[in-house]
Amino acid sequence: MPRKPPKISDGLRAKFKAVAHETGELVPTAAYANYVIIDPTFSDRDEILPGVPIYIGQTARIVPRIQEHMRHALAPAAASNALYRRMGQLIRIGALPIFRILEVHRTRADSIRAEAVWAQRLLRSGADLLNFLPEQSRILTASSVGRMQRVRLLTMSLPEAYAAGLVLQIACRRGCFSRTISPVDLIPWFGDRITLMGIRTKARQCPVCGGINRYAVADEADSPAPDGFENVPEFPGELPSAEFEFRLFDGQNRAPGYD
Ligand SMILES: [Zn+2]
């Protein structure tokens, strides 16, 4: 059943649009932006921001995203969401939440990485962020932030990962092989809708020993071998490369004993 759109006055709608466009002017076309939502009714301890940060986000479409946040804050469902409840209160008392651009990036991967860094920076300076992801709502060590960033990068599709200059490192944990693969070379096997996480599920076993593979995301420019796998061969010696790829990427989707 289509839900009734929340009643928003024309005046308020115009204000939301103005806020969104004013903020959007700071973001180049097709860029990804890290932004922060600010509650202007409290003052920033460090007196840098025009209020206290309450949420951090990243998007490739800043103008519609801001308007969406504002509309959600006035929707009936806002009651069950801490961020939208808070934003709704602010809008109703006439203190519109403020949106600030923190950084802009060419790729989603850079934007995801920077978002976690910004969240930790704000949390450490005392902000109480209403975000859900642990790296955005709790103070963590640098190594757990790094781990969570890498996990989030696995949610990118093959074309997104390719555009971001990322490569996938696949290695047998027992040392049979270690390969660095461009996401674009995986599209013929898996199509372009699958995420890096999906590849990990579909090709989890080493075709040689049957053990579980290790997956990591890296920058194309970085050293190709993952830590501890420097001396592992790219292909296991006894298998021709085409046969190896077939077993790794396709062989696992068939029932055992079917061929
Ligand atoms: Zn193996």
Boltz pocket constraint, residues with backbone or C-beta under 6 A from the ligand:
constraints:
  - pocket:
      binder: B
      contacts: [[A, 172], [A, 173], [A, 174], [A, 175], [A, 176], [A, 177], [A, 206], [A, 207], [A, 208], [A, 209], [A, 210], [A, 211]]
      max_distance: 6.0
